[in-house]
Amino acid sequence: MQDITTLRSKRRELLTLKADIDRQMKQINAAILSHPELGIDVEALINKGGSSTNNGIGVSYTRSLVWDQEYLRDIKDKIPANAWPFDTKETLGLRDFQNYCLDYPQHAEVLQKGAMTKVSKTPRIVEKEGSNESNG
């Protein structure tokens, strides 16, 4: 077994290497996103979220919902307990909220006022073999 000094030294070395790789990946991702041959409207994705694939590269910005907790407290008594979509904490994902809207359309509009769509700040870039379609 190696001594602690050697292990710590190796760990610091790997952390430095990891930081350098992360920096390089960030630069390459930025270059990909700004490249004219990408063929994906990145600006539209930044604004609305979602994903698109072109030339074997998939770019996605995830969407999530953030709930106005004060608003939800104010309206809780306006929605029947069996139709209240939250458990212990007032959080509900986008897909779950969409399903709720289908099940309880009469309450969806009131709840919608407390939901704010949040789009991720950084994209996820995935290379896809043999793919050349756009999902915009």
Protein Blocks (a to p, Z undefined) as FASTA:
>chain_A
ZZfklmmmmmmmmmmmmmmmmmmmmmmmmmmmmpmklopafklmmmngpaddeehiacdd
dddddddfklmmmmmmmpcfklmmbfkbccddfklmmmmmmmmmmlmmmmmmmpccdddf
bdcddddehiabdfZZ
